[in-house]
């Protein structure tokens, strides 16, 4: 198998794997708060304390994956173009 063909098959496998992940689990952990929904702060004694709610995920800890977002956008455009 040539290196180009091997690279293409690996790329297809990764794409299909990510597509399957987006179909099975469309939501992933928020990258900013790491899925907690809020920030962690320290008080003066060094103990952990709950901080403000995460603005990116609105305190849910979950965000929609990029692949699922793209699929939803394409489906919305397709529906808008085919309905009269």
C-alpha positions in Angstrom: 0.0 0.0 0.0 1.4 3.4 -1.0 1.9 6.1 1.6 -0.7 8.3 0.0 -3.3 5.6 0.0 -2.5 4.8 3.6 -2.9 8.5 4.5 -6.3 8.7 2.7 -7.6 5.6 4.5 -6.5 6.9 7.9 -8.1 10.2 7.2 -11.4 8.5 6.2 -11.3 6.4 9.3 -10.7 9.4 11.6 -13.5 11.3 9.8 -16.0 8.4 10.1 -15.0 7.9 13.8 -15.6 11.5 14.6 -18.9 11.5 12.7 -20.0 8.5 14.7 -19.0 10.2 18.0 -21.0 13.3 17.0 -24.0 11.1 16.2 -23.8 9.1 19.4 -22.9 11.9 21.8 -23.6 15.3 20.3 -22.6 17.2 23.5 -19.1 17.2 25.0 -17.6 18.9 28.0 -17.1 22.6 28.0 -13.4 23.4 27.3 -13.4 26.5 29.5 -14.8 25.1 32.7 -13.9 21.5 32.0 -17.4 20.3 32.4 -18.0 21.7 35.9 -20.3 24.6 34.8 -18.4 27.1 37.0 -14.9 28.3 37.7 -12.9 27.4 40.9 -11.5 30.2 43.0 -9.4 30.1 46.1 -10.1 32.0 49.3 -7.4 33.7 51.4 -6.7 30.5 53.2 -6.1 28.6 50.0 -9.3 26.5 50.1 -11.2 25.9 46.9 -14.4 27.9 46.5 -17.1 27.9 43.8 -16.6 30.8 41.4 -18.9 32.4 38.8 -21.0 30.4 36.4 -19.4 29.7 33.1 -20.4 32.1 30.4 -19.5 29.9 27.5 -21.8 26.9 28.5 -24.3 28.8 30.6 -23.4 26.7 33.7 -24.4 23.4 32.1 -20.9 22.1 31.6 -21.8 20.8 28.2 -21.3 22.3 24.7 -22.3 21.0 21.3 -19.5 19.4 19.3 -18.2 21.1 16.2 -19.2 18.3 13.9 -22.7 18.2 15.2 -23.0 22.0 14.9 -21.9 21.7 11.2 -24.5 18.9 10.6 -27.3 20.9 12.3 -26.4 24.0 10.2 -26.3 22.0 6.9 -29.7 20.4 7.8 -31.2 23.7 8.6 -30.0 25.2 5.3 -31.3 22.2 3.3 -34.7 22.3 5.0 -35.0 26.1 4.3 -34.1 25.6 0.7 -36.5 22.7 0.0 -39.7 23.9 1.7 -42.0 26.2 -0.1 
